[in-house]
Amino acid sequence: MGQAFKVGRYAVHFHMIGAVHKSYARGCVTHESHNRAYTIHGTHYLRLDNNVAYHAKGHNIFIEDAAETKNYISRNLIIKTVRSMSLLNTD
């Protein structure tokens, strides 16, 4: 899942969809993603809970602009994060 060296090609990407009061990612597993696991960008009121990311590169749960509000991120398990040389310096 996820494409290495491609911006925006994340395994699960909520991209610029605004308020999503009834949307969620729950009980999903991301295994060996080459470009982050779960990315929230320009999205509000999303529920991201009870998910697993295993052996994924970069920030596994990434809030892209820090302007995203009212998202509920809870009870997620992140295991064996891998450093990425193709994303941000902090990835």
C-alpha positions in Angstrom: 0.0 0.0 0.0 1.2 3.5 -0.6 3.6 4.5 -3.4 7.1 5.5 -2.5 8.5 8.8 -3.7 5.1 10.1 -4.7 3.5 13.0 -2.7 -0.1 12.2 -1.8 0.1 8.5 -2.6 -0.7 7.3 0.9 -2.3 4.0 1.9 -5.4 5.7 3.3 -5.8 9.4 2.4 -8.8 11.6 3.4 -8.1 14.6 1.1 -9.8 18.0 1.3 -13.3 16.7 1.9 -14.3 19.2 4.7 -16.8 18.1 7.4 -17.5 14.4 7.4 -19.7 13.8 10.4 -20.5 10.2 9.5 -17.3 9.0 7.9 -14.7 6.8 9.6 -11.8 4.4 9.1 -12.4 1.7 11.8 -10.8 -1.8 12.1 -8.5 -1.4 9.1 -5.0 -2.8 8.8 -2.2 -1.2 6.8 0.7 -3.6 6.3 4.0 -2.6 4.7 3.0 0.8 3.3 5.7 2.5 1.4 4.3 6.0 2.1 2.5 6.6 5.4 -0.5 4.7 6.7 -3.4 7.1 7.4 -3.3 10.8 6.3 -5.9 13.4 7.2 -5.8 16.6 5.1 -8.5 19.3 5.0 -11.0 17.0 6.7 -12.9 17.6 9.9 -15.0 15.3 12.3 -13.4 12.1 10.9 -13.2 9.1 13.2 -10.0 7.1 13.0 -10.2 4.3 15.6 -9.2 0.7 16.2 -6.9 0.6 13.2 -3.4 -1.0 12.9 -0.4 0.1 10.9 2.5 -2.4 10.7 5.8 -1.8 9.1 4.8 1.4 7.3 7.2 4.2 6.2 7.0 7.7 7.7 4.4 9.2 10.0 1.8 6.5 10.3 -1.0 8.8 11.3 -0.3 12.1 9.6 -2.3 15.3 10.1 -1.2 17.2 7.0 -1.8 20.9 7.6 -2.6 21.0 11.3 -5.7 23.0 10.3 -7.8 19.8 10.5 -10.2 20.0 13.5 -12.6 17.9 15.5 -11.1 14.6 14.3 -11.4 11.7 16.7 -8.2 9.5 16.7 -8.3 6.7 19.3 -7.2 3.2 20.0 -4.9 2.7 17.0 -1.9 0.4 17.1 1.3 1.4 15.3 4.0 -1.2 15.1 7.5 -1.2 13.5 7.5 2.3 11.9 10.2 2.6 9.2 12.1 5.7 8.4 11.5 7.2 5.0 14.1 9.2 3.0 11.5 10.4 0.5 9.1 12.3 2.7 9.6 15.0 5.3 12.8 15.1 7.3 10.8 14.0 10.4 9.5 10.9 8.6 
